[in-house]
Amino acid sequence: MSIGFWQIAIVVVLVVLLFGRGKISDLMGDLAKGIKSFKKGMKDPAPDQSDTSSSQDSSSEDSNPDKK
């Protein structure tokens, strides 16, 4: 049994009645922003994690002299 036009139309009408047009459009806008930021994050090279961890270790030792 395949999904027909009328079944899809009924589901769409129920969703619009439950959530309203404004909330659905806000949700779609937020989804688009998330997809764009994900694609941008995949294109940009990630910073080297080894450099940041070693600098954080030395700074934490310097900031707390009581541990020595």
For each residue, the residues with C-beta under 8 A, 3 or more apart:
1:
2:
3: 7 8
4: 7 8
5: 8 9
6: 9 10
7: 3 4 10 11
8: 3 4 5 11 12
9: 5 6 12 13
10: 6 7 13 14
11: 7 8 14 15
12: 8 9 15 16
13: 9 10 16 17
14: 10 11 17 18
15: 11 12 18 19 24
16: 12 13 19 20 21 24
17: 13 14
18: 14 15
19: 15 16 23 24 27
20: 16 23 24
21: 16 24 25
22: 25 26
23: 19 20 26 27
24: 15 16 19 20 21 27 28
25: 21 22 28 29
26: 22 23 29 30
27: 19 23 24 30 31
28: 24 25 31 32
29: 25 26 32 33
30: 26 27 33 34
31: 27 28 34 35
32: 28 29 35 36
33: 29 30 36 37
34: 30 31 37 38
35: 31 32 38 39
36: 32 33 39 40
37: 33 34 40 41
38: 34 35 41 42
39: 35 36 42 43
40: 36 37 43 44
41: 37 38 44
42: 38 39
43: 39 40
44: 40 41
45:
46: 49
47: 51 52
48: 51 52
49: 46 52 53
50: 53 54
51: 47 48 54 55
52: 47 48 49 55 56
53: 49 50 56 57
54: 50 51 57 58
55: 51 52 58 59
56: 52 53 59 60
57: 53 54 60 61
58: 54 55 61 62
59: 55 56 62 63
60: 56 57 63 64
61: 57 58 64 67
62: 58 59 65
63: 59 60
64: 60 61 67
65: 62 68
66:
67: 61 64
68: 65
